[in-house]
Structures are given as C-alpha cells and as structure tokens.
Amino acid sequence: MKAEPLQREFERRFGRVPSLPRRPTELRELARMLARPSDGVYGIVLQGGWQVVGSDGAARLHPGLYHEWLNYLYAFGGRVLDQEFGWEYGAIVVNSPEAIRATEFYSSLFDPDICHPKSWSATWDDVPEIMRAGEAAMCVMWTDAVHDIAMSCQEFEVSFGLVPVENGLRVSQSDGWSMFIPSRAKNPELSFRFMEWVLSDSVQRELQRRGGASPVRSVYQDDEVRRLPYIEASLEALERRVPRETLPESEKMWQVITEELAGVVHRGVSARDALDRAAERLDKDIFQGKTARRFPRSES
C-alpha cells in the first residue's frame, strides 16, 4: 500500500495527521480504510475462535474471545461485576447499557469487508502469525505476545498503542500468571527460594528483554528494555489496568460469557439478549445468592 495516498485519506476522514485511533469508532473506520481484500490485506484480525479441539478430539472453550471482548467492554465503561478489587462480589453488571454498546461495537468489527477471514476461528495463538505475514493492519494482543511481532516484522513498520476508549476513559485490561506453594509441597523452602530467584531483578530484566511482561516496576528502567518498541504503551496500560475477577467462580464466569458472546459473533444473536442471558446465568447458576444482577432483563 502506498503511504502518501493513505496519509491523505486519513487526513480527509479524521481531520488530523495520521496517528493511532483514539476512539472505537476511529478504530473501525481506520480498519475499513486500510482493508485491501483484493490484495490479501485486511484492516483488523479478531479472536472469534471460541472453541478449540483437543488431542482427544473433544471441543473445548477457548478464553481468547472473552479476553478480547473485555478490552472493548472496558473501553465503553462497562464491567462484568461492579467491583473495586478483584476479590469482591460486586453487583452483576455484564448487561449494563455500556456493556451492550461495547458488545454491539465489537460484533460490528466482524465485517467481511474489513476483518481477516480467519477472525471467526482465530485464537490468540493465530493472530501473531497473521500479523507477521502482513495479512492484517491491526490487532489487539497481549504484551508478552507482541514482542515476536515487533521483532519479526522486518518488511514494514509496526506501531503500538492502547485500545481506543470512549470519553477519555483511562482503562486497560491486565491479566497474568501467579505462583503458589501448595500446602502439601515436599520442599516449600526450596519452592520459595525458586520464586525469589524468578522475581529477582536480574532474572526479571532478562525475561522482559526476551518478551515477558514483568510485574517489577524497576525492570522498565533498564536501557535495553526501554528500547523495545512497545514498552511505552505497555507501561501506560499497566497504569490504567482494570481489576480482574479473582473469585473461585472466575473460570465458570468466562465460560458462561464466552458461550453467550459466541451467539453474537457466530449466530447473529443481539448483544442485549446475549448479555441478559449471561447475567441471568451468572446470577442463578454461578453465584447463587452471593451477589445479584443490577440490570434485570426488563430494565436493561
């Protein structure tokens, strides 16, 4: 694609010099502008693959669709639960007006004219390969997965930024892995020493240089780390992160919501109906009295 014609088209549509999209509607418009299906290039690649087949031949839910959707949920001011901390049983708000608008917008990106044809089946394992091949102009991806994209895309320049938001919201999705020592561990002291080693400054710096996502703030002052092209965006995302649910029911939560989102993306179910059902299922089947819906179906 020629750079100058695209720059002129961007200025005509958005009234400013080319830059990363600031609002969700700009993201969709930019994806439409960049899409060149006849050349095998699409505006965006999405993670609509909600099921994967295991080695035993059985289909299992994949969390990619849910986690990608969360970015847009937060961008519109929505939440799954109304909570300040991840361990709180806040009110169920997954079918709030904000959540419905976010889901309607997200589903609108699944447009054959702008999104990669594999978007309906891709997971977060497939997206980096599609980006490296130059088949899509944009994607939403985890920090620890963009390192490979940044380092392997030699034929074209890659820019990194936060997911566009509505009304200047300061939000970003954050997730991670945790280490624990089981109460029945045979060598808890050695386990603790291993955890200390993993979280040591030198190890964290090396992991970050190789594409990790360190929880240690001082690591990001390392000169080599600071030269990584996505670090500035990553740091800003960490400062804006929204608390994720860390409840015993978290696993069942994302599975229920994924099943309902799949109806929106793959079968044309309305966002309102899907999220109303998700709220009902969370209320009746998952939480069972620990919290309640704020937006009953009749008032959604």
C-alpha positions as a Markdown table, in Angstrom:
| # | Residue | x | y | z |
|---|---|---|---|---|
| 1 | Met | 0.0 | 0.0 | 0.0 |
| 2 | Lys | 1.3 | 3.4 | -0.9 |
| 3 | Ala | 2.0 | 5.6 | 2.2 |
| 4 | Glu | 1.1 | 9.0 | 0.8 |
| 5 | Pro | -2.4 | 8.2 | -0.6 |
| 6 | Leu | -3.2 | 6.6 | 2.8 |
| 7 | Gln | -2.0 | 9.6 | 4.7 |
| 8 | Arg | -4.1 | 11.9 | 2.6 |
| 9 | Glu | -7.1 | 9.6 | 3.0 |
| 10 | Phe | -6.6 | 9.6 | 6.8 |
| 11 | Glu | -6.4 | 13.4 | 7.0 |
| 12 | Arg | -9.6 | 13.7 | 4.9 |
| 13 | Arg | -11.5 | 11.3 | 7.1 |
| 14 | Phe | -10.2 | 12.2 | 10.5 |
| 15 | Gly | -9.1 | 15.8 | 10.1 |
| 16 | Arg | -5.6 | 15.3 | 11.6 |
| 17 | Val | -2.3 | 13.8 | 10.7 |
| 18 | Pro | -2.1 | 10.0 | 10.7 |
| 19 | Ser | -1.9 | 8.5 | 14.2 |
| 20 | Leu | -3.2 | 5.6 | 16.2 |
| 21 | Pro | -7.0 | 5.6 | 16.6 |
| 22 | Arg | -8.3 | 7.4 | 19.8 |
| 23 | Arg | -11.9 | 6.2 | 19.9 |
| 24 | Pro | -13.5 | 2.9 | 19.0 |
| 25 | Thr | -15.3 | 4.4 | 16.0 |
| 26 | Glu | -12.0 | 5.6 | 14.7 |
| 27 | Leu | -10.6 | 2.1 | 15.0 |
| 28 | Arg | -13.4 | 0.7 | 12.9 |
| 29 | Glu | -13.1 | 3.5 | 10.3 |
| 30 | Leu | -9.3 | 3.0 | 10.1 |
| 31 | Ala | -9.7 | -0.7 | 9.7 |
| 32 | Arg | -12.1 | -0.1 | 6.8 |
| 33 | Met | -9.7 | 2.4 | 5.2 |
| 34 | Leu | -6.8 | 0.0 | 5.5 |
| 35 | Ala | -8.6 | -3.1 | 4.2 |
| 36 | Arg | -7.5 | -4.3 | 0.8 |
| 37 | Pro | -9.1 | -7.7 | 0.4 |
| 38 | Ser | -8.1 | -8.0 | -3.2 |
| 39 | Asp | -4.5 | -7.7 | -2.1 |
| 40 | Gly | -5.0 | -10.2 | 0.8 |
| 41 | Val | -4.7 | -7.4 | 3.4 |
| 42 | Tyr | -7.4 | -6.7 | 6.0 |
| 43 | Gly | -8.0 | -3.9 | 8.4 |
| 44 | Ile | -8.0 | -5.9 | 11.5 |
| 45 | Val | -7.8 | -9.5 | 12.7 |
| 46 | Leu | -10.0 | -10.6 | 15.6 |
| 47 | Gln | -10.2 | -13.6 | 18.0 |
| 48 | Gly | -13.6 | -15.1 | 17.3 |
| 49 | Gly | -12.3 | -18.7 | 17.8 |
| 50 | Trp | -14.3 | -19.6 | 20.9 |
| 51 | Gln | -13.7 | -23.4 | 20.7 |
| 52 | Val | -10.6 | -25.5 | 20.1 |
| 53 | Val | -10.3 | -29.2 | 19.5 |
| 54 | Gly | -8.0 | -31.1 | 21.9 |
| 55 | Ser | -5.8 | -34.0 | 21.2 |
| 56 | Asp | -8.7 | -36.3 | 22.3 |
| 57 | Gly | -10.9 | -34.9 | 19.6 |
| 58 | Ala | -13.2 | -33.1 | 22.0 |
| 59 | Ala | -14.1 | -29.4 | 21.6 |
| 60 | Arg | -13.3 | -27.1 | 24.5 |
| 61 | Leu | -14.0 | -23.4 | 25.1 |
| 62 | His | -11.1 | -21.1 | 24.5 |
| 63 | Pro | -10.7 | -17.9 | 26.6 |
| 64 | Gly | -9.5 | -15.7 | 23.7 |
| 65 | Leu | -12.9 | -14.4 | 22.6 |
| 66 | Tyr | -13.8 | -13.4 | 26.2 |
| 67 | His | -10.5 | -11.6 | 26.8 |
| 68 | Glu | -10.5 | -9.7 | 23.6 |
| 69 | Trp | -14.1 | -8.6 | 24.3 |
| 70 | Leu | -13.1 | -7.4 | 27.7 |
| 71 | Asn | -10.9 | -4.7 | 26.0 |
| 72 | Tyr | -13.9 | -3.2 | 24.4 |
| 73 | Leu | -16.1 | -3.7 | 27.4 |
| 74 | Tyr | -13.7 | -1.6 | 29.5 |
| 75 | Ala | -13.3 | 0.9 | 26.6 |
| 76 | Phe | -17.0 | 1.7 | 26.8 |
| 77 | Gly | -17.1 | 2.0 | 30.6 |
| 78 | Gly | -18.6 | -1.5 | 31.2 |
| 79 | Arg | -17.7 | -4.2 | 33.6 |
| 80 | Val | -18.7 | -7.8 | 34.4 |
| 81 | Leu | -19.0 | -7.1 | 38.1 |
| 82 | Asp | -19.1 | -3.7 | 39.8 |
| 83 | Gln | -16.1 | -4.1 | 42.0 |
| 84 | Glu | -13.1 | -2.1 | 43.2 |
| 85 | Phe | -11.0 | -5.1 | 43.9 |
| 86 | Gly | -10.9 | -8.5 | 42.1 |
| 87 | Trp | -11.9 | -10.5 | 45.1 |
| 88 | Glu | -15.2 | -8.6 | 45.7 |
| 89 | Tyr | -18.6 | -10.0 | 44.9 |
| 90 | Gly | -19.8 | -6.8 | 43.2 |
| 91 | Ala | -23.2 | -6.5 | 41.5 |
| 92 | Ile | -23.6 | -8.3 | 38.2 |
| 93 | Val | -23.5 | -5.5 | 35.5 |
| 94 | Val | -22.5 | -7.5 | 32.4 |
| 95 | Asn | -25.7 | -6.5 | 30.8 |
| 96 | Ser | -25.4 | -2.8 | 31.5 |
| 97 | Pro | -26.2 | -0.2 | 28.8 |
| 98 | Glu | -22.4 | 0.3 | 28.5 |
| 99 | Ala | -21.7 | -3.4 | 28.1 |
| 100 | Ile | -24.4 | -3.7 | 25.4 |
| 101 | Arg | -23.0 | -0.8 | 23.4 |
| 102 | Ala | -19.5 | -2.3 | 23.8 |
| 103 | Thr | -20.7 | -5.7 | 22.5 |
| 104 | Glu | -22.6 | -4.2 | 19.6 |
| 105 | Phe | -19.4 | -2.3 | 18.6 |
| 106 | Tyr | -17.2 | -5.4 | 19.0 |
| 107 | Ser | -19.5 | -7.5 | 16.9 |
| 108 | Ser | -19.6 | -4.8 | 14.2 |
| 109 | Leu | -15.9 | -5.4 | 13.6 |
| 110 | Phe | -16.7 | -8.9 | 12.4 |
| 111 | Asp | -17.4 | -7.4 | 9.0 |
| 112 | Pro | -16.1 | -9.4 | 6.0 |
| 113 | Asp | -15.1 | -6.2 | 4.3 |
| 114 | Ile | -12.7 | -5.2 | 7.0 |
| 115 | Cys | -11.6 | -8.1 | 9.2 |
| 116 | His | -9.4 | -11.1 | 8.2 |
| 117 | Pro | -11.4 | -14.1 | 7.1 |
| 118 | Lys | -9.8 | -16.2 | 9.9 |
| 119 | Ser | -11.2 | -13.8 | 12.5 |
| 120 | Trp | -14.2 | -16.2 | 13.2 |
| 121 | Ser | -11.9 | -19.0 | 14.1 |
| 122 | Ala | -8.6 | -17.4 | 15.2 |
| 123 | Thr | -7.4 | -17.5 | 18.8 |
| 124 | Trp | -4.5 | -15.5 | 20.4 |
| 125 | Asp | -2.2 | -18.2 | 19.1 |
| 126 | Asp | -3.1 | -17.5 | 15.5 |
| 127 | Val | -3.1 | -13.7 | 15.5 |
| 128 | Pro | 0.7 | -13.1 | 15.8 |
| 129 | Glu | 1.3 | -15.3 | 12.7 |
| 130 | Ile | -1.3 | -13.4 | 10.7 |
| 131 | Met | 0.3 | -10.1 | 11.7 |
| 132 | Arg | 3.8 | -11.3 | 10.9 |
| 133 | Ala | 2.6 | -12.3 | 7.4 |
| 134 | Gly | 1.3 | -8.8 | 6.8 |
| 135 | Glu | -2.2 | -10.0 | 6.2 |
| 136 | Ala | -3.8 | -7.6 | 8.7 |
| 137 | Ala | -3.1 | -4.0 | 9.6 |
| 138 | Met | -4.3 | -4.1 | 13.3 |
| 139 | Cys | -5.0 | -6.4 | 16.2 |
| 140 | Val | -5.4 | -6.4 | 20.0 |
| 141 | Met | -2.8 | -8.5 | 21.6 |
| 142 | Trp | -1.2 | -9.3 | 25.0 |
| 143 | Thr | 2.1 | -7.6 | 25.8 |
| 144 | Asp | 4.0 | -10.8 | 26.0 |
| 145 | Ala | 2.9 | -11.8 | 22.5 |
| 146 | Val | 3.7 | -8.6 | 20.7 |
| 147 | His | 7.5 | -9.0 | 21.2 |
| 148 | Asp | 7.6 | -11.6 | 18.5 |
| 149 | Ile | 5.5 | -9.4 | 16.2 |
| 150 | Ala | 7.8 | -6.4 | 16.8 |
| 151 | Met | 11.0 | -8.3 | 16.3 |
| 152 | Ser | 9.9 | -10.3 | 13.2 |
| 153 | Cys | 8.1 | -7.7 | 11.1 |
| 154 | Gln | 11.1 | -6.5 | 9.1 |
| 155 | Glu | 9.3 | -5.5 | 5.9 |
| 156 | Phe | 7.0 | -3.0 | 7.5 |
| 157 | Glu | 6.9 | -0.7 | 10.5 |
| 158 | Val | 4.7 | -1.7 | 13.5 |
| 159 | Ser | 3.3 | 0.8 | 16.0 |
| 160 | Phe | 1.9 | 0.1 | 19.4 |
| 161 | Gly | -0.7 | 1.9 | 21.5 |
| 162 | Leu | -3.6 | 1.4 | 23.8 |
| 163 | Val | -7.1 | 0.1 | 22.9 |
| 164 | Pro | -9.2 | 3.2 | 21.9 |
| 165 | Val | -11.7 | 4.3 | 24.5 |
| 166 | Glu | -14.9 | 6.3 | 24.8 |
| 167 | Asn | -15.0 | 9.7 | 26.6 |
| 168 | Gly | -11.3 | 9.7 | 27.6 |
| 169 | Leu | -11.5 | 6.8 | 29.9 |
| 170 | Arg | -8.3 | 5.6 | 31.5 |
| 171 | Val | -8.7 | 1.9 | 31.3 |
| 172 | Ser | -6.8 | -1.2 | 30.1 |
| 173 | Gln | -7.1 | -4.9 | 30.5 |
| 174 | Ser | -4.5 | -6.6 | 32.6 |
| 175 | Asp | -4.0 | -10.3 | 33.4 |
| 176 | Gly | -1.2 | -12.5 | 34.5 |
| 177 | Trp | 0.1 | -15.7 | 36.0 |
| 178 | Ser | 0.7 | -16.3 | 39.7 |
| 179 | Met | 2.9 | -18.7 | 41.6 |
| 180 | Phe | 1.8 | -20.5 | 44.7 |
| 181 | Ile | 3.3 | -23.1 | 47.1 |
| 182 | Pro | 0.9 | -25.9 | 47.7 |
| 183 | Ser | 0.3 | -26.6 | 51.4 |
| 184 | Arg | 1.4 | -30.2 | 50.8 |
| 185 | Ala | 4.6 | -29.2 | 49.0 |
| 186 | Lys | 7.5 | -31.6 | 49.8 |
| 187 | Asn | 10.1 | -28.8 | 49.8 |
| 188 | Pro | 8.3 | -25.4 | 50.5 |
| 189 | Glu | 11.6 | -23.7 | 51.4 |
| 190 | Leu | 13.1 | -24.6 | 48.0 |
| 191 | Ser | 9.9 | -23.6 | 46.3 |
| 192 | Phe | 10.1 | -20.2 | 48.0 |
| 193 | Arg | 13.7 | -19.8 | 47.0 |
| 194 | Phe | 12.8 | -20.5 | 43.4 |
| 195 | Met | 10.1 | -17.9 | 43.5 |
| 196 | Glu | 12.6 | -15.4 | 44.9 |
| 197 | Trp | 15.0 | -16.2 | 42.1 |
| 198 | Val | 12.3 | -15.8 | 39.4 |
| 199 | Leu | 11.3 | -12.4 | 40.8 |
| 200 | Ser | 14.9 | -11.2 | 41.3 |
| 201 | Asp | 15.9 | -8.1 | 39.4 |
| 202 | Ser | 18.4 | -9.8 | 37.0 |
| 203 | Val | 16.0 | -12.6 | 36.0 |
| 204 | Gln | 13.1 | -10.2 | 35.5 |
| 205 | Arg | 15.2 | -7.9 | 33.4 |
| 206 | Glu | 16.3 | -10.8 | 31.2 |
| 207 | Leu | 12.7 | -12.2 | 30.9 |
| 208 | Gln | 11.5 | -8.7 | 29.9 |
| 209 | Arg | 14.2 | -8.3 | 27.3 |
| 210 | Arg | 13.0 | -11.6 | 25.7 |
| 211 | Gly | 9.4 | -10.6 | 25.5 |
| 212 | Gly | 8.0 | -11.1 | 29.0 |
| 213 | Ala | 5.7 | -8.9 | 31.0 |
| 214 | Ser | 7.4 | -8.2 | 34.3 |
| 215 | Pro | 5.4 | -7.1 | 37.4 |
| 216 | Val | 8.6 | -5.4 | 38.8 |
| 217 | Arg | 8.5 | -1.7 | 38.1 |
| 218 | Ser | 12.3 | -1.1 | 38.2 |
| 219 | Val | 12.7 | -3.5 | 35.3 |
| 220 | Tyr | 11.3 | -1.0 | 32.9 |
| 221 | Gln | 14.2 | 1.4 | 33.7 |
| 222 | Asp | 16.7 | -1.0 | 32.0 |
| 223 | Asp | 18.1 | 0.6 | 28.9 |
| 224 | Glu | 17.7 | -2.5 | 26.7 |
| 225 | Val | 14.1 | -2.9 | 27.9 |
| 226 | Arg | 13.3 | 0.7 | 27.3 |
| 227 | Arg | 14.4 | 0.3 | 23.6 |
| 228 | Leu | 11.7 | -2.3 | 23.0 |
| 229 | Pro | 9.1 | -0.5 | 20.7 |
| 230 | Tyr | 6.1 | -1.5 | 22.7 |
| 231 | Ile | 7.3 | -0.7 | 26.2 |
| 232 | Glu | 5.9 | 2.8 | 26.4 |
| 233 | Ala | 2.4 | 1.6 | 25.5 |
| 234 | Ser | 2.8 | -1.4 | 27.9 |
| 235 | Leu | 3.7 | 0.8 | 30.8 |
| 236 | Glu | 0.8 | 3.1 | 30.2 |
| 237 | Ala | -1.5 | 0.1 | 30.0 |
| 238 | Leu | -0.2 | -1.1 | 33.4 |
| 239 | Glu | -1.0 | 2.2 | 35.0 |
| 240 | Arg | -4.6 | 2.1 | 33.6 |
| 241 | Arg | -5.4 | -1.5 | 34.3 |
| 242 | Val | -8.8 | -2.6 | 35.5 |
| 243 | Pro | -9.1 | -5.1 | 38.3 |
| 244 | Arg | -10.0 | -8.6 | 37.0 |
| 245 | Glu | -12.2 | -11.1 | 38.9 |
| 246 | Thr | -10.1 | -13.3 | 41.2 |
| 247 | Leu | -13.0 | -15.2 | 42.6 |
| 248 | Pro | -13.4 | -19.0 | 42.9 |
| 249 | Glu | -16.1 | -18.7 | 40.2 |
| 250 | Ser | -13.9 | -16.9 | 37.7 |
| 251 | Glu | -13.4 | -19.9 | 35.5 |
| 252 | Lys | -17.1 | -20.6 | 35.2 |
| 253 | Met | -17.7 | -16.8 | 34.6 |
| 254 | Trp | -15.7 | -16.5 | 31.5 |
| 255 | Gln | -17.1 | -19.8 | 30.1 |
| 256 | Val | -20.7 | -18.6 | 30.5 |
| 257 | Ile | -20.0 | -15.3 | 28.9 |
| 258 | Thr | -18.0 | -16.9 | 26.1 |
| 259 | Glu | -20.9 | -19.1 | 25.2 |
| 260 | Glu | -23.2 | -16.1 | 25.0 |
| 261 | Leu | -20.7 | -14.0 | 23.1 |
| 262 | Ala | -20.3 | -16.8 | 20.6 |
| 263 | Gly | -24.0 | -16.4 | 19.8 |
| 264 | Val | -23.5 | -12.7 | 19.0 |
| 265 | Val | -20.4 | -13.3 | 16.8 |
| 266 | His | -21.3 | -16.5 | 15.1 |
| 267 | Arg | -25.1 | -16.7 | 15.0 |
| 268 | Gly | -26.3 | -13.0 | 15.0 |
| 269 | Val | -27.9 | -13.0 | 18.4 |
| 270 | Ser | -28.4 | -9.5 | 19.7 |
| 271 | Ala | -26.0 | -8.1 | 22.2 |
| 272 | Arg | -28.8 | -7.3 | 24.6 |
| 273 | Asp | -30.3 | -10.8 | 24.5 |
| 274 | Ala | -26.9 | -12.5 | 24.9 |
| 275 | Leu | -25.8 | -10.3 | 27.8 |
| 276 | Asp | -29.2 | -10.6 | 29.6 |
| 277 | Arg | -28.8 | -14.4 | 29.4 |
| 278 | Ala | -25.2 | -14.1 | 30.7 |
| 279 | Ala | -26.4 | -12.0 | 33.6 |
| 280 | Glu | -29.1 | -14.5 | 34.4 |
| 281 | Arg | -26.8 | -17.5 | 34.3 |
| 282 | Leu | -24.2 | -15.8 | 36.4 |
| 283 | Asp | -26.9 | -14.9 | 39.0 |
| 284 | Lys | -28.8 | -18.2 | 39.1 |
| 285 | Asp | -26.2 | -20.8 | 38.1 |
| 286 | Ile | -22.8 | -19.4 | 39.2 |
| 287 | Phe | -23.1 | -17.0 | 42.2 |
| 288 | Gln | -26.4 | -18.4 | 43.7 |
| 289 | Gly | -27.1 | -15.6 | 46.1 |
| 290 | Lys | -23.5 | -14.3 | 46.7 |
| 291 | Thr | -24.4 | -11.3 | 44.5 |
| 292 | Ala | -27.2 | -10.2 | 42.2 |
| 293 | Arg | -28.0 | -8.5 | 38.9 |
| 294 | Arg | -28.2 | -4.7 | 38.9 |
| 295 | Phe | -30.0 | -4.7 | 35.5 |
| 296 | Pro | -32.9 | -7.3 | 35.3 |
| 297 | Arg | -33.9 | -8.2 | 31.8 |
| 298 | Ser | -37.0 | -6.0 | 31.8 |
| 299 | Glu | -34.9 | -2.9 | 32.8 |
| 300 | Ser | -31.8 | -3.5 | 30.7 |
